[in-house]
Amino acid sequence: MLLIPAIDLKDGHCVRLKQGDMDQSTTFGEDPGVMARQWVTKGARRLHLVDLNGAFAGRPINEPAIKSILREVGDRIPVQLGG
């Protein structure tokens, strides 16, 4: 079984929404690049990113956070983006 960690991005931070409500989020990290590095260090072989702002707006919003993750991960593992 392959577990794929997800990093949900809201306003440039790593979050989890409560029941999909953008007004009810818990922040798990202020620096998405650091969060990505932690997952790679723990053995993640892939990452799934979700641009929550982008999903609600209908266009990409968290581009700086996504770029910081891609810089951190480099070409070590595949990264998938949704939102």
PyMOL Python script that loads the backbone (N, CA, C, O; Angstrom):
from pymol import cmd

cmd.read_pdbstr("""\
ATOM      1  N   MET A   1       0.846  -1.167   0.000  1.00  0.00           N
ATOM      2  CA  MET A   1       0.000   0.000   0.000  1.00  0.00           C
ATOM      3  C   MET A   1       0.895   1.236   0.000  1.00  0.00           C
ATOM      4  O   MET A   1       1.879   1.302   0.737  1.00  0.00           O
ATOM      5  N   LEU A   2       0.546   2.204  -0.828  1.00  0.00           N
ATOM      6  CA  LEU A   2       1.282   3.458  -0.901  1.00  0.00           C
ATOM      7  C   LEU A   2       0.427   4.558  -0.276  1.00  0.00           C
ATOM      8  O   LEU A   2      -0.649   4.882  -0.777  1.00  0.00           O
ATOM      9  N   LEU A   3       0.915   5.121   0.813  1.00  0.00           N
ATOM     10  CA  LEU A   3       0.237   6.252   1.440  1.00  0.00           C
ATOM     11  C   LEU A   3       0.806   7.536   0.857  1.00  0.00           C
ATOM     12  O   LEU A   3       2.023   7.709   0.786  1.00  0.00           O
ATOM     13  N   ILE A   4      -0.075   8.430   0.442  1.00  0.00           N
ATOM     14  CA  ILE A   4       0.354   9.684  -0.170  1.00  0.00           C
ATOM     15  C   ILE A   4      -0.076  10.833   0.734  1.00  0.00           C
ATOM     16  O   ILE A   4      -1.266  11.136   0.827  1.00  0.00           O
ATOM     17  N   PRO A   5       0.891  11.481   1.407  1.00  0.00           N
ATOM     18  CA  PRO A   5       0.546  12.608   2.272  1.00  0.00           C
ATOM     19  C   PRO A   5       0.013  13.775   1.443  1.00  0.00           C
ATOM     20  O   PRO A   5       0.460  14.015   0.322  1.00  0.00           O
ATOM     21  N   ALA A   6      -0.942  14.486   2.012  1.00  0.00           N
ATOM     22  CA  ALA A   6      -1.507  15.667   1.374  1.00  0.00           C
ATOM     23  C   ALA A   6      -1.147  16.904   2.193  1.00  0.00           C
ATOM     24  O   ALA A   6      -1.165  16.881   3.423  1.00  0.00           O
ATOM     25  N   ILE A   7      -0.825  17.965   1.494  1.00  0.00           N
ATOM     26  CA  ILE A   7      -0.605  19.253   2.133  1.00  0.00           C
ATOM     27  C   ILE A   7      -1.679  20.187   1.598  1.00  0.00           C
ATOM     28  O   ILE A   7      -1.661  20.556   0.423  1.00  0.00           O
ATOM     29  N   ASP A   8      -2.612  20.566   2.458  1.00  0.00           N
ATOM     30  CA  ASP A   8      -3.674  21.492   2.090  1.00  0.00           C
ATOM     31  C   ASP A   8      -3.200  22.910   2.366  1.00  0.00           C
ATOM     32  O   ASP A   8      -2.753  23.220   3.471  1.00  0.00           O
ATOM     33  N   LEU A   9      -3.299  23.769   1.357  1.00  0.00           N
ATOM     34  CA  LEU A   9      -2.786  25.137   1.459  1.00  0.00           C
ATOM     35  C   LEU A   9      -3.929  26.146   1.500  1.00  0.00           C
ATOM     36  O   LEU A   9      -4.827  26.135   0.658  1.00  0.00           O
ATOM     37  N   LYS A  10      -3.868  27.014   2.501  1.00  0.00           N
ATOM     38  CA  LYS A  10      -4.827  28.116   2.619  1.00  0.00           C
ATOM     39  C   LYS A  10      -4.043  29.346   3.053  1.00  0.00           C
ATOM     40  O   LYS A  10      -3.363  29.326   4.079  1.00  0.00           O
ATOM     41  N   ASP A  11      -4.138  30.402   2.281  1.00  0.00           N
ATOM     42  CA  ASP A  11      -3.437  31.652   2.600  1.00  0.00           C
ATOM     43  C   ASP A  11      -1.939  31.426   2.823  1.00  0.00           C
ATOM     44  O   ASP A  11      -1.324  32.088   3.659  1.00  0.00           O
ATOM     45  N   GLY A  12      -1.361  30.492   2.074  1.00  0.00           N
ATOM     46  CA  GLY A  12       0.071  30.229   2.158  1.00  0.00           C
ATOM     47  C   GLY A  12       0.506  29.351   3.313  1.00  0.00           C
ATOM     48  O   GLY A  12       1.704  29.152   3.513  1.00  0.00           O
ATOM     49  N   HIS A  13      -0.444  28.818   4.083  1.00  0.00           N
ATOM     50  CA  HIS A  13      -0.126  27.967   5.233  1.00  0.00           C
ATOM     51  C   HIS A  13      -0.670  26.565   5.032  1.00  0.00           C
ATOM     52  O   HIS A  13      -1.558  26.346   4.209  1.00  0.00           O
ATOM     53  N   CYS A  14      -0.135  25.619   5.785  1.00  0.00           N
ATOM     54  CA  CYS A  14      -0.601  24.231   5.766  1.00  0.00           C
ATOM     55  C   CYS A  14      -1.738  24.106   6.768  1.00  0.00           C
ATOM     56  O   CYS A  14      -1.557  24.375   7.956  1.00  0.00           O
ATOM     57  N   VAL A  15      -2.909  23.698   6.290  1.00  0.00           N
ATOM     58  CA  VAL A  15      -4.096  23.687   7.148  1.00  0.00           C
ATOM     59  C   VAL A  15      -4.907  22.407   6.968  1.00  0.00           C
ATOM     60  O   VAL A  15      -4.639  21.589   6.088  1.00  0.00           O
ATOM     61  N   ARG A  16      -5.888  22.270   7.817  1.00  0.00           N
ATOM     62  CA  ARG A  16      -6.943  21.266   7.677  1.00  0.00           C
ATOM     63  C   ARG A  16      -8.256  21.986   7.922  1.00  0.00           C
ATOM     64  O   ARG A  16      -8.398  22.702   8.913  1.00  0.00           O
ATOM     65  N   LEU A  17      -9.219  21.801   7.026  1.00  0.00           N
ATOM     66  CA  LEU A  17     -10.525  22.424   7.200  1.00  0.00           C
ATOM     67  C   LEU A  17     -11.435  21.526   8.019  1.00  0.00           C
ATOM     68  O   LEU A  17     -11.347  20.300   7.952  1.00  0.00           O
ATOM     69  N   LYS A  18     -12.293  22.144   8.779  1.00  0.00           N
ATOM     70  CA  LYS A  18     -13.304  21.384   9.510  1.00  0.00           C
ATOM     71  C   LYS A  18     -14.534  21.282   8.620  1.00  0.00           C
ATOM     72  O   LYS A  18     -15.174  22.287   8.311  1.00  0.00           O
ATOM     73  N   GLN A  19     -14.855  20.073   8.216  1.00  0.00           N
ATOM     74  CA  GLN A  19     -16.003  19.767   7.370  1.00  0.00           C
ATOM     75  C   GLN A  19     -16.046  20.640   6.118  1.00  0.00           C
ATOM     76  O   GLN A  19     -17.119  21.059   5.682  1.00  0.00           O
ATOM     77  N   GLY A  20     -14.871  20.912   5.543  1.00  0.00           N
ATOM     78  CA  GLY A  20     -14.795  21.654   4.298  1.00  0.00           C
ATOM     79  C   GLY A  20     -15.115  23.129   4.399  1.00  0.00           C
ATOM     80  O   GLY A  20     -15.314  23.790   3.380  1.00  0.00           O
ATOM     81  N   ASP A  21     -15.168  23.655   5.610  1.00  0.00           N
ATOM     82  CA  ASP A  21     -15.516  25.060   5.835  1.00  0.00           C
ATOM     83  C   ASP A  21     -14.254  25.912   5.880  1.00  0.00           C
ATOM     84  O   ASP A  21     -13.431  25.763   6.783  1.00  0.00           O
ATOM     85  N   MET A  22     -14.103  26.808   4.902  1.00  0.00           N
ATOM     86  CA  MET A  22     -12.914  27.666   4.830  1.00  0.00           C
ATOM     87  C   MET A  22     -12.780  28.581   6.052  1.00  0.00           C
ATOM     88  O   MET A  22     -11.679  29.039   6.360  1.00  0.00           O
ATOM     89  N   ASP A  23     -13.865  28.846   6.736  1.00  0.00           N
ATOM     90  CA  ASP A  23     -13.816  29.705   7.923  1.00  0.00           C
ATOM     91  C   ASP A  23     -13.414  28.946   9.185  1.00  0.00           C
ATOM     92  O   ASP A  23     -13.195  29.550  10.235  1.00  0.00           O
ATOM     93  N   GLN A  24     -13.318  27.622   9.078  1.00  0.00           N
ATOM     94  CA  GLN A  24     -12.947  26.806  10.234  1.00  0.00           C
ATOM     95  C   GLN A  24     -11.740  25.942   9.856  1.00  0.00           C
ATOM     96  O   GLN A  24     -11.888  24.806   9.406  1.00  0.00           O
ATOM     97  N   SER A  25     -10.558  26.499  10.048  1.00  0.00           N
ATOM     98  CA  SER A  25      -9.350  25.756   9.694  1.00  0.00           C
ATOM     99  C   SER A  25      -8.385  25.719  10.869  1.00  0.00           C
ATOM    100  O   SER A  25      -8.352  26.622  11.705  1.00  0.00           O
ATOM    101  N   THR A  26      -7.607  24.655  10.904  1.00  0.00           N
ATOM    102  CA  THR A  26      -6.535  24.498  11.876  1.00  0.00           C
ATOM    103  C   THR A  26      -5.226  24.576  11.110  1.00  0.00           C
ATOM    104  O   THR A  26      -5.040  23.859  10.127  1.00  0.00           O
ATOM    105  N   THR A  27      -4.321  25.435  11.548  1.00  0.00           N
ATOM    106  CA  THR A  27      -3.028  25.585  10.889  1.00  0.00           C
ATOM    107  C   THR A  27      -2.036  24.591  11.478  1.00  0.00           C
ATOM    108  O   THR A  27      -1.848  24.526  12.693  1.00  0.00           O
ATOM    109  N   PHE A  28      -1.401  23.812  10.593  1.00  0.00           N
ATOM    110  CA  PHE A  28      -0.414  22.826  11.015  1.00  0.00           C
ATOM    111  C   PHE A  28       1.005  23.271  10.719  1.00  0.00           C
ATOM    112  O   PHE A  28       1.956  22.685  11.235  1.00  0.00           O
ATOM    113  N   GLY A  29       1.161  24.291   9.904  1.00  0.00           N
ATOM    114  CA  GLY A  29       2.494  24.774   9.590  1.00  0.00           C
ATOM    115  C   GLY A  29       2.431  26.092   8.841  1.00  0.00           C
ATOM    116  O   GLY A  29       1.575  26.299   7.981  1.00  0.00           O
ATOM    117  N   GLU A  30       3.340  26.966   9.180  1.00  0.00           N
ATOM    118  CA  GLU A  30       3.410  28.278   8.540  1.00  0.00           C
ATOM    119  C   GLU A  30       4.267  28.244   7.280  1.00  0.00           C
ATOM    120  O   GLU A  30       4.149  29.129   6.432  1.00  0.00           O
ATOM    121  N   ASP A  31       5.130  27.235   7.145  1.00  0.00           N
ATOM    122  CA  ASP A  31       6.067  27.160   6.020  1.00  0.00           C
ATOM    123  C   ASP A  31       5.850  25.853   5.256  1.00  0.00           C
ATOM    124  O   ASP A  31       6.310  24.800   5.696  1.00  0.00           O
ATOM    125  N   PRO A  32       5.152  25.910   4.114  1.00  0.00           N
ATOM    126  CA  PRO A  32       4.875  24.687   3.357  1.00  0.00           C
ATOM    127  C   PRO A  32       6.125  23.942   2.896  1.00  0.00           C
ATOM    128  O   PRO A  32       6.108  22.715   2.805  1.00  0.00           O
ATOM    129  N   GLY A  33       7.205  24.660   2.604  1.00  0.00           N
ATOM    130  CA  GLY A  33       8.450  23.991   2.210  1.00  0.00           C
ATOM    131  C   GLY A  33       8.992  23.114   3.315  1.00  0.00           C
ATOM    132  O   GLY A  33       9.451  22.001   3.060  1.00  0.00           O
ATOM    133  N   VAL A  34       8.944  23.606   4.540  1.00  0.00           N
ATOM    134  CA  VAL A  34       9.392  22.820   5.695  1.00  0.00           C
ATOM    135  C   VAL A  34       8.515  21.586   5.861  1.00  0.00           C
ATOM    136  O   VAL A  34       9.020  20.497   6.134  1.00  0.00           O
ATOM    137  N   MET A  35       7.204  21.751   5.698  1.00  0.00           N
ATOM    138  CA  MET A  35       6.282  20.614   5.826  1.00  0.00           C
ATOM    139  C   MET A  35       6.594  19.557   4.771  1.00  0.00           C
ATOM    140  O   MET A  35       6.591  18.363   5.071  1.00  0.00           O
ATOM    141  N   ALA A  36       6.861  19.978   3.556  1.00  0.00           N
ATOM    142  CA  ALA A  36       7.197  19.032   2.491  1.00  0.00           C
ATOM    143  C   ALA A  36       8.486  18.288   2.823  1.00  0.00           C
ATOM    144  O   ALA A  36       8.572  17.073   2.641  1.00  0.00           O
ATOM    145  N   ARG A  37       9.489  19.020   3.310  1.00  0.00           N
ATOM    146  CA  ARG A  37      10.760  18.392   3.683  1.00  0.00           C
ATOM    147  C   ARG A  37      10.526  17.341   4.769  1.00  0.00           C
ATOM    148  O   ARG A  37      11.121  16.265   4.723  1.00  0.00           O
ATOM    149  N   GLN A  38       9.676  17.638   5.735  1.00  0.00           N
ATOM    150  CA  GLN A  38       9.395  16.669   6.802  1.00  0.00           C
ATOM    151  C   GLN A  38       8.789  15.393   6.230  1.00  0.00           C
ATOM    152  O   GLN A  38       9.155  14.294   6.648  1.00  0.00           O
ATOM    153  N   TRP A  39       7.868  15.525   5.278  1.00  0.00           N
ATOM    154  CA  TRP A  39       7.263  14.331   4.684  1.00  0.00           C
ATOM    155  C   TRP A  39       8.302  13.513   3.920  1.00  0.00           C
ATOM    156  O   TRP A  39       8.313  12.285   4.007  1.00  0.00           O
ATOM    157  N   VAL A  40       9.172  14.185   3.174  1.00  0.00           N
ATOM    158  CA  VAL A  40      10.213  13.471   2.429  1.00  0.00           C
ATOM    159  C   VAL A  40      11.156  12.769   3.398  1.00  0.00           C
ATOM    160  O   VAL A  40      11.523  11.616   3.173  1.00  0.00           O
ATOM    161  N   THR A  41      11.549  13.441   4.465  1.00  0.00           N
ATOM    162  CA  THR A  41      12.426  12.859   5.479  1.00  0.00           C
ATOM    163  C   THR A  41      11.796  11.626   6.120  1.00  0.00           C
ATOM    164  O   THR A  41      12.496  10.679   6.478  1.00  0.00           O
ATOM    165  N   LYS A  42      10.467  11.642   6.262  1.00  0.00           N
ATOM    166  CA  LYS A  42       9.753  10.504   6.865  1.00  0.00           C
ATOM    167  C   LYS A  42       9.511   9.374   5.865  1.00  0.00           C
ATOM    168  O   LYS A  42       8.921   8.351   6.213  1.00  0.00           O
ATOM    169  N   GLY A  43       9.968   9.559   4.619  1.00  0.00           N
ATOM    170  CA  GLY A  43       9.873   8.471   3.652  1.00  0.00           C
ATOM    171  C   GLY A  43       8.776   8.601   2.614  1.00  0.00           C
ATOM    172  O   GLY A  43       8.534   7.656   1.863  1.00  0.00           O
ATOM    173  N   ALA A  44       8.107   9.740   2.548  1.00  0.00           N
ATOM    174  CA  ALA A  44       7.056   9.908   1.542  1.00  0.00           C
ATOM    175  C   ALA A  44       7.652   9.722   0.146  1.00  0.00           C
ATOM    176  O   ALA A  44       8.736  10.224  -0.153  1.00  0.00           O
ATOM    177  N   ARG A  45       6.929   8.996  -0.694  1.00  0.00           N
ATOM    178  CA  ARG A  45       7.396   8.770  -2.057  1.00  0.00           C
ATOM    179  C   ARG A  45       6.644   9.636  -3.066  1.00  0.00           C
ATOM    180  O   ARG A  45       6.985   9.657  -4.249  1.00  0.00           O
ATOM    181  N   ARG A  46       5.633  10.339  -2.602  1.00  0.00           N
ATOM    182  CA  ARG A  46       4.832  11.273  -3.403  1.00  0.00           C
ATOM    183  C   ARG A  46       4.213  12.282  -2.449  1.00  0.00           C
ATOM    184  O   ARG A  46       4.125  12.037  -1.246  1.00  0.00           O
ATOM    185  N   LEU A  47       3.784  13.418  -2.992  1.00  0.00           N
ATOM    186  CA  LEU A  47       3.018  14.402  -2.232  1.00  0.00           C
ATOM    187  C   LEU A  47       1.813  14.838  -3.056  1.00  0.00           C
ATOM    188  O   LEU A  47       1.883  14.938  -4.281  1.00  0.00           O
ATOM    189  N   HIS A  48       0.725  15.091  -2.373  1.00  0.00           N
ATOM    190  CA  HIS A  48      -0.470  15.642  -3.001  1.00  0.00           C
ATOM    191  C   HIS A  48      -0.709  17.014  -2.383  1.00  0.00           C
ATOM    192  O   HIS A  48      -0.838  17.130  -1.164  1.00  0.00           O
ATOM    193  N   LEU A  49      -0.769  18.045  -3.206  1.00  0.00           N
ATOM    194  CA  LEU A  49      -1.009  19.405  -2.730  1.00  0.00           C
ATOM    195  C   LEU A  49      -2.409  19.837  -3.125  1.00  0.00           C
ATOM    196  O   LEU A  49      -2.886  19.516  -4.213  1.00  0.00           O
ATOM    197  N   VAL A  50      -3.062  20.566  -2.233  1.00  0.00           N
ATOM    198  CA  VAL A  50      -4.395  21.095  -2.517  1.00  0.00           C
ATOM    199  C   VAL A  50      -4.375  22.595  -2.274  1.00  0.00           C
ATOM    200  O   VAL A  50      -4.133  23.048  -1.155  1.00  0.00           O
ATOM    201  N   ASP A  51      -4.631  23.359  -3.325  1.00  0.00           N
ATOM    202  CA  ASP A  51      -4.765  24.811  -3.210  1.00  0.00           C
ATOM    203  C   ASP A  51      -6.217  25.094  -2.833  1.00  0.00           C
ATOM    204  O   ASP A  51      -7.070  25.254  -3.706  1.00  0.00           O
ATOM    205  N   LEU A  52      -6.490  25.156  -1.543  1.00  0.00           N
ATOM    206  CA  LEU A  52      -7.866  25.341  -1.080  1.00  0.00           C
ATOM    207  C   LEU A  52      -8.438  26.685  -1.541  1.00  0.00           C
ATOM    208  O   LEU A  52      -9.584  26.749  -1.987  1.00  0.00           O
ATOM    209  N   ASN A  53      -7.652  27.749  -1.436  1.00  0.00           N
ATOM    210  CA  ASN A  53      -8.129  29.047  -1.917  1.00  0.00           C
ATOM    211  C   ASN A  53      -8.471  28.960  -3.401  1.00  0.00           C
ATOM    212  O   ASN A  53      -9.487  29.486  -3.854  1.00  0.00           O
ATOM    213  N   GLY A  54      -7.602  28.286  -4.141  1.00  0.00           N
ATOM    214  CA  GLY A  54      -7.821  28.133  -5.569  1.00  0.00           C
ATOM    215  C   GLY A  54      -9.066  27.325  -5.884  1.00  0.00           C
ATOM    216  O   GLY A  54      -9.784  27.635  -6.835  1.00  0.00           O
ATOM    217  N   ALA A  55      -9.328  26.296  -5.098  1.00  0.00           N
ATOM    218  CA  ALA A  55     -10.517  25.475  -5.311  1.00  0.00           C
ATOM    219  C   ALA A  55     -11.785  26.311  -5.132  1.00  0.00           C
ATOM    220  O   ALA A  55     -12.745  26.159  -5.888  1.00  0.00           O
ATOM    221  N   PHE A  56     -11.786  27.176  -4.150  1.00  0.00           N
ATOM    222  CA  PHE A  56     -12.962  28.003  -3.886  1.00  0.00           C
ATOM    223  C   PHE A  56     -13.051  29.173  -4.871  1.00  0.00           C
ATOM    224  O   PHE A  56     -14.152  29.602  -5.215  1.00  0.00           O
ATOM    225  N   ALA A  57     -11.902  29.697  -5.330  1.00  0.00           N
ATOM    226  CA  ALA A  57     -11.890  30.852  -6.233  1.00  0.00           C
ATOM    227  C   ALA A  57     -12.001  30.455  -7.700  1.00  0.00           C
ATOM    228  O   ALA A  57     -12.374  31.273  -8.541  1.00  0.00           O
ATOM    229  N   GLY A  58     -11.680  29.200  -8.010  1.00  0.00           N
ATOM    230  CA  GLY A  58     -11.722  28.757  -9.393  1.00  0.00           C
ATOM    231  C   GLY A  58     -10.476  29.112 -10.184  1.00  0.00           C
ATOM    232  O   GLY A  58     -10.467  29.010 -11.411  1.00  0.00           O
ATOM    233  N   ARG A  59      -9.421  29.531  -9.488  1.00  0.00           N
ATOM    234  CA  ARG A  59      -8.141  29.853 -10.133  1.00  0.00           C
ATOM    235  C   ARG A  59      -7.035  29.680  -9.100  1.00  0.00           C
ATOM    236  O   ARG A  59      -7.303  29.782  -7.902  1.00  0.00           O
ATOM    237  N   PRO A  60      -5.797  29.420  -9.528  1.00  0.00           N
ATOM    238  CA  PRO A  60      -4.693  29.226  -8.582  1.00  0.00           C
ATOM    239  C   PRO A  60      -4.472  30.462  -7.707  1.00  0.00           C
ATOM    240  O   PRO A  60      -4.512  31.593  -8.193  1.00  0.00           O
ATOM    241  N   ILE A  61      -4.240  30.234  -6.421  1.00  0.00           N
ATOM    242  CA  ILE A  61      -4.022  31.335  -5.475  1.00  0.00           C
ATOM    243  C   ILE A  61      -2.711  31.160  -4.708  1.00  0.00           C
ATOM    244  O   ILE A  61      -2.016  32.145  -4.458  1.00  0.00           O
ATOM    245  N   ASN A  62      -2.363  29.946  -4.334  1.00  0.00           N
ATOM    246  CA  ASN A  62      -1.223  29.690  -3.449  1.00  0.00           C
ATOM    247  C   ASN A  62       0.066  29.384  -4.200  1.00  0.00           C
ATOM    248  O   ASN A  62       0.849  28.536  -3.770  1.00  0.00           O
ATOM    249  N   GLU A  63       0.288  30.062  -5.306  1.00  0.00           N
ATOM    250  CA  GLU A  63       1.466  29.791  -6.131  1.00  0.00           C
ATOM    251  C   GLU A  63       2.788  29.939  -5.371  1.00  0.00           C
ATOM    252  O   GLU A  63       3.658  29.083  -5.533  1.00  0.00           O
ATOM    253  N   PRO A  64       2.987  30.976  -4.553  1.00  0.00           N
ATOM    254  CA  PRO A  64       4.260  31.069  -3.819  1.00  0.00           C
ATOM    255  C   PRO A  64       4.499  29.870  -2.890  1.00  0.00           C
ATOM    256  O   PRO A  64       5.623  29.376  -2.796  1.00  0.00           O
ATOM    257  N   ALA A  65       3.460  29.409  -2.212  1.00  0.00           N
ATOM    258  CA  ALA A  65       3.600  28.252  -1.318  1.00  0.00           C
ATOM    259  C   ALA A  65       3.917  26.994  -2.121  1.00  0.00           C
ATOM    260  O   ALA A  65       4.741  26.180  -1.706  1.00  0.00           O
ATOM    261  N   ILE A  66       3.270  26.839  -3.259  1.00  0.00           N
ATOM    262  CA  ILE A  66       3.503  25.672  -4.106  1.00  0.00           C
ATOM    263  C   ILE A  66       4.939  25.687  -4.633  1.00  0.00           C
ATOM    264  O   ILE A  66       5.609  24.654  -4.648  1.00  0.00           O
ATOM    265  N   LYS A  67       5.402  26.845  -5.059  1.00  0.00           N
ATOM    266  CA  LYS A  67       6.784  26.953  -5.550  1.00  0.00           C
ATOM    267  C   LYS A  67       7.794  26.647  -4.448  1.00  0.00           C
ATOM    268  O   LYS A  67       8.834  26.045  -4.715  1.00  0.00           O
ATOM    269  N   SER A  68       7.500  27.053  -3.214  1.00  0.00           N
ATOM    270  CA  SER A  68       8.430  26.744  -2.113  1.00  0.00           C
ATOM    271  C   SER A  68       8.497  25.243  -1.863  1.00  0.00           C
ATOM    272  O   SER A  68       9.561  24.713  -1.542  1.00  0.00           O
ATOM    273  N   ILE A  69       7.375  24.560  -2.009  1.00  0.00           N
ATOM    274  CA  ILE A  69       7.359  23.104  -1.854  1.00  0.00           C
ATOM    275  C   ILE A  69       8.166  22.456  -2.975  1.00  0.00           C
ATOM    276  O   ILE A  69       8.970  21.559  -2.724  1.00  0.00           O
ATOM    277  N   LEU A  70       7.954  22.903  -4.196  1.00  0.00           N
ATOM    278  CA  LEU A  70       8.681  22.327  -5.329  1.00  0.00           C
ATOM    279  C   LEU A  70      10.183  22.575  -5.222  1.00  0.00           C
ATOM    280  O   LEU A  70      10.979  21.707  -5.580  1.00  0.00           O
ATOM    281  N   ARG A  71      10.575  23.740  -4.737  1.00  0.00           N
ATOM    282  CA  ARG A  71      12.011  24.004  -4.518  1.00  0.00           C
ATOM    283  C   ARG A  71      12.580  23.058  -3.475  1.00  0.00           C
ATOM    284  O   ARG A  71      13.697  22.563  -3.624  1.00  0.00           O
ATOM    285  N   GLU A  72      11.826  22.809  -2.431  1.00  0.00           N
ATOM    286  CA  GLU A  72      12.289  21.949  -1.334  1.00  0.00           C
ATOM    287  C   GLU A  72      12.387  20.495  -1.777  1.00  0.00           C
ATOM    288  O   GLU A  72      13.366  19.817  -1.466  1.00  0.00           O
ATOM    289  N   VAL A  73      11.391  20.018  -2.494  1.00  0.00           N
ATOM    290  CA  VAL A  73      11.331  18.612  -2.896  1.00  0.00           C
ATOM    291  C   VAL A  73      12.238  18.344  -4.093  1.00  0.00           C
ATOM    292  O   VAL A  73      12.804  17.257  -4.215  1.00  0.00           O
ATOM    293  N   GLY A  74      12.376  19.320  -4.963  1.00  0.00           N
ATOM    294  CA  GLY A  74      13.190  19.132  -6.153  1.00  0.00           C
ATOM    295  C   GLY A  74      12.636  18.019  -7.008  1.00  0.00           C
ATOM    296  O   GLY A  74      11.425  17.933  -7.213  1.00  0.00           O
ATOM    297  N   ASP A  75      13.511  17.163  -7.511  1.00  0.00           N
ATOM    298  CA  ASP A  75      13.058  16.047  -8.339  1.00  0.00           C
ATOM    299  C   ASP A  75      13.113  14.725  -7.571  1.00  0.00           C
ATOM    300  O   ASP A  75      13.115  13.649  -8.170  1.00  0.00           O
ATOM    301  N   ARG A  76      13.157  14.816  -6.238  1.00  0.00           N
ATOM    302  CA  ARG A  76      13.261  13.588  -5.427  1.00  0.00           C
ATOM    303  C   ARG A  76      11.987  12.744  -5.462  1.00  0.00           C
ATOM    304  O   ARG A  76      12.056  11.516  -5.488  1.00  0.00           O
ATOM    305  N   ILE A  77      10.811  13.410  -5.461  1.00  0.00           N
ATOM    306  CA  ILE A  77       9.538  12.670  -5.502  1.00  0.00           C
ATOM    307  C   ILE A  77       8.541  13.420  -6.378  1.00  0.00           C
ATOM    308  O   ILE A  77       8.647  14.636  -6.536  1.00  0.00           O
ATOM    309  N   PRO A  78       7.576  12.706  -6.947  1.00  0.00           N
ATOM    310  CA  PRO A  78       6.528  13.368  -7.729  1.00  0.00           C
ATOM    311  C   PRO A  78       5.596  14.167  -6.811  1.00  0.00           C
ATOM    312  O   PRO A  78       5.361  13.798  -5.660  1.00  0.00           O
ATOM    313  N   VAL A  79       5.076  15.263  -7.351  1.00  0.00           N
ATOM    314  CA  VAL A  79       4.136  16.110  -6.621  1.00  0.00           C
ATOM    315  C   VAL A  79       2.918  16.320  -7.511  1.00  0.00           C
ATOM    316  O   VAL A  79       3.039  16.687  -8.680  1.00  0.00           O
ATOM    317  N   GLN A  80       1.732  16.078  -6.929  1.00  0.00           N
ATOM    318  CA  GLN A  80       0.481  16.269  -7.633  1.00  0.00           C
ATOM    319  C   GLN A  80      -0.227  17.470  -7.039  1.00  0.00           C
ATOM    320  O   GLN A  80      -0.194  17.667  -5.825  1.00  0.00           O
ATOM    321  N   LEU A  81      -0.872  18.282  -7.881  1.00  0.00           N
ATOM    322  CA  LEU A  81      -1.565  19.480  -7.411  1.00  0.00           C
ATOM    323  C   LEU A  81      -3.033  19.430  -7.785  1.00  0.00           C
ATOM    324  O   LEU A  81      -3.391  19.113  -8.919  1.00  0.00           O
ATOM    325  N   GLY A  82      -3.875  19.746  -6.820  1.00  0.00           N
ATOM    326  CA  GLY A  82      -5.315  19.858  -7.069  1.00  0.00           C
ATOM    327  C   GLY A  82      -5.827  21.128  -6.410  1.00  0.00           C
ATOM    328  O   GLY A  82      -5.132  21.783  -5.633  1.00  0.00           O
ATOM    329  N   GLY A  83      -7.063  21.447  -6.747  1.00  0.00           N
ATOM    330  CA  GLY A  83      -7.659  22.622  -6.098  1.00  0.00           C
ATOM    331  C   GLY A  83      -8.127  23.654  -7.048  1.00  0.00           C
ATOM    332  O   GLY A  83      -8.647  24.688  -6.629  1.00  0.00           O
TER     333      GLY A  83
END
""", "prot")
cmd.dss("prot")
cmd.show_as("cartoon", "prot")
cmd.util.cbc("prot")
cmd.orient("prot")
